[in-house]
Structure formats: structure tokens, C-alpha cells
Amino acid sequence: MSSEQLQFIFSLFSFVGVIGILFYIILDKAKEEESQERITLLEENIHSLKDYINKFEEQLKEKDVPTENNLKEKIIELYEEGKNATFIENSLNVSKAKIEMVLKFHNLKKSDNWRDSVDENL
């Protein structure tokens, strides 16, 4: 091989190396920009969650939060007045699952009391 051919091969390898390094730098910048976008999105989410928590805490302070027994009594009272679970949920700000649980236990308790009164009469 002549010296010109060796020079050409070395310059070709150098050119490929430079292209590889440039490609790596471009990919690294793209990853960095994507990371920055994710960070800003997460910071926005954190900020909105903090706002939500602050508003929720203010609502809790403003509302007269009933005690657990008082809440159960109000749920049963509204149910016996003929109100549906959705109305109770919206008026007392209680989850529907909790309302259904309270009503199920109330109905069980009522049925147990009915059995006790029947047994006493026998």
C-alpha cells in the first residue's frame, strides 16, 4: 500500500469518527431537552397538586366536618327520608362506597332487631 492510500484510509476513519462524535453529541442534546421537558411537566404537575391540596384544606376548614357517628346518622336519616345515594353523596361530601356500606350495616342491624323482636314474642 502506498502512503497516499494509507493517508486516505486514515482520513476516512477520522471522518467517520468525527461524524460519530457529532451524532453522539446530537443524541445527547436531544435526550437532555427531553429530560428538561419532563422536568417542567413534573414541576407543573406538582404545582397543580399543591394548589389542589391547598384548596381542599381550605374547603375542610370552611366546612363543618361532622364526626363519624354524626355522619352515619345523617346518612341514615337522609336515606329514610327517601333520598338516593347520589344526593347523599353530593350533600354530605362522602364517597358512594361509604354511603352504601353504612346503609348495608343499617339494614342488617334493622333486620337483626326484627329477628330479636320476633324471638321475644315467641
C-alpha contacts under 8 A as a table, 3 or more apart, distances in Angstrom:
res1	aa1	res2	aa2	distance
1	M	5	Q	6.30
1	M	6	L	6.89
2	S	5	Q	5.35
2	S	6	L	6.45
3	S	6	L	5.04
3	S	7	Q	6.05
4	E	7	Q	5.02
4	E	8	F	6.14
5	Q	8	F	5.00
5	Q	9	I	6.20
6	L	9	I	5.07
6	L	10	F	6.10
7	Q	10	F	5.15
7	Q	11	S	5.99
8	F	11	S	5.11
8	F	12	L	6.00
9	I	12	L	4.98
9	I	13	F	6.20
10	F	13	F	5.09
10	F	14	S	6.07
11	S	14	S	4.91
11	S	15	F	6.03
12	L	15	F	5.06
12	L	16	V	6.20
13	F	16	V	5.07
13	F	17	G	6.05
14	S	17	G	4.95
14	S	18	V	6.12
15	F	18	V	5.11
15	F	19	I	6.18
16	V	19	I	5.09
16	V	20	G	6.08
17	G	20	G	4.99
17	G	21	I	6.15
18	V	21	I	5.08
18	V	22	L	6.16
19	I	22	L	5.10
19	I	23	F	6.07
20	G	23	F	5.04
20	G	24	Y	6.14
21	I	24	Y	5.05
21	I	25	I	6.20
22	L	25	I	5.06
22	L	26	I	6.19
23	F	26	I	5.15
23	F	27	L	6.23
24	Y	27	L	5.16
24	Y	28	D	6.08
25	I	28	D	5.04
25	I	29	K	6.20
26	I	29	K	5.18
26	I	30	A	6.24
27	L	30	A	5.05
27	L	31	K	6.23
28	D	31	K	5.15
28	D	32	E	6.17
29	K	32	E	4.97
29	K	33	E	6.14
30	A	33	E	5.15
30	A	34	E	6.18
31	K	34	E	5.05
31	K	35	S	6.10
32	E	35	S	5.02
32	E	36	Q	6.19
33	E	36	Q	5.02
33	E	37	E	6.22
34	E	37	E	5.07
34	E	38	R	6.25
35	S	38	R	5.07
35	S	39	I	6.13
36	Q	39	I	4.99
36	Q	40	T	6.21
37	E	40	T	5.21
37	E	41	L	6.17
38	R	41	L	5.03
38	R	42	L	6.10
39	I	42	L	5.09
39	I	43	E	6.09
40	T	43	E	4.98
40	T	44	E	6.17
41	L	44	E	5.11
41	L	45	N	6.24
42	L	45	N	4.96
42	L	46	I	6.11
43	E	46	I	5.02
43	E	47	H	6.11
44	E	47	H	5.04
44	E	48	S	6.16
45	N	48	S	5.14
45	N	49	L	6.08
46	I	49	L	5.07
46	I	50	K	6.12
47	H	50	K	5.12
47	H	51	D	6.25
48	S	51	D	5.01
48	S	52	Y	6.15
49	L	52	Y	4.93
49	L	53	I	6.11
50	K	53	I	5.06
50	K	54	N	6.13
51	D	54	N	5.12
51	D	55	K	6.16
52	Y	55	K	5.17
52	Y	56	F	6.04
53	I	56	F	5.02
53	I	57	E	6.06
54	N	57	E	5.11
54	N	58	E	6.19
55	K	58	E	5.05
55	K	59	Q	6.20
56	F	59	Q	5.03
56	F	60	L	6.23
57	E	60	L	5.02
57	E	61	K	6.22
58	E	61	K	5.05
58	E	62	E	6.14
59	Q	62	E	5.05
59	Q	63	K	6.03
60	L	63	K	5.27
60	L	64	D	7.56
60	L	65	V	7.04
61	K	64	D	7.47
66	P	70	N	5.92
66	P	71	L	5.74
67	T	70	N	5.15
67	T	71	L	5.94
68	E	71	L	5.04
68	E	72	K	6.27
69	N	72	K	5.08
69	N	73	E	6.20
70	N	73	E	5.07
70	N	74	K	6.18
71	L	74	K	5.08
71	L	75	I	6.18
72	K	75	I	5.10
72	K	76	I	6.22
72	K	102	V	6.59
73	E	76	I	5.18
73	E	77	E	5.96
74	K	77	E	4.93
74	K	78	L	6.06
75	I	78	L	5.29
75	I	79	Y	6.09
75	I	88	I	6.71
75	I	99	I	6.83
75	I	102	V	7.59
75	I	103	L	7.77
76	I	79	Y	5.00
76	I	80	E	6.07
76	I	102	V	7.67
76	I	103	L	6.69
76	I	106	H	7.48
77	E	80	E	5.22
77	E	81	E	6.29
78	L	81	E	5.01
78	L	82	G	6.63
78	L	83	K	5.62
78	L	88	I	6.89
79	Y	82	G	5.21
79	Y	83	K	5.12
79	Y	84	N	6.61
79	Y	85	A	7.65
79	Y	88	I	7.79
79	Y	103	L	7.96
80	E	83	K	7.30
83	K	87	F	6.32
83	K	88	I	6.80
84	N	87	F	5.50
84	N	88	I	6.46
85	A	88	I	5.06
85	A	89	E	5.97
85	A	96	K	6.58
85	A	99	I	6.81
85	A	100	E	7.48
86	T	89	E	4.97
86	T	90	N	6.24
86	T	96	K	7.11
87	F	90	N	5.25
87	F	91	S	6.07
88	I	91	S	5.17
88	I	92	L	5.87
88	I	93	N	7.72
88	I	94	V	7.65
88	I	99	I	7.76
89	E	92	L	5.62
89	E	93	N	5.31
89	E	94	V	5.04
89	E	95	S	5.98
89	E	96	K	5.87
89	E	99	I	7.31
90	N	93	N	5.23
90	N	94	V	7.29
94	V	98	K	6.87
94	V	99	I	7.01
95	S	98	K	5.40
95	S	99	I	6.49
96	K	99	I	5.04
96	K	100	E	6.17
97	A	100	E	5.13
97	A	101	M	6.15
98	K	101	M	5.01
98	K	102	V	6.17
99	I	102	V	5.20
99	I	103	L	6.18
100	E	103	L	5.10
100	E	104	K	6.05
101	M	104	K	5.13
101	M	105	F	6.26
102	V	105	F	5.29
102	V	106	H	6.05
103	L	106	H	4.86
103	L	107	N	6.04
104	K	107	N	5.11
104	K	108	L	6.12
105	F	108	L	4.96
105	F	109	K	5.98
106	H	109	K	5.06
106	H	110	K	6.07
107	N	110	K	4.95
107	N	111	S	6.11
108	L	111	S	5.05
108	L	112	D	6.08
109	K	112	D	5.01
109	K	113	N	6.16
110	K	113	N	5.14
110	K	114	W	6.25
111	S	114	W	4.98
111	S	115	R	6.35
112	D	115	R	5.13
112	D	116	D	6.26
113	N	116	D	5.01
113	N	117	S	6.21
114	W	117	S	5.21
114	W	118	V	6.28
115	R	118	V	5.10
115	R	119	D	6.15
116	D	119	D	5.12
116	D	120	E	6.22
117	S	120	E	5.16
117	S	121	N	6.40
118	V	121	N	5.30
118	V	122	L	6.62
119	D	122	L	5.36
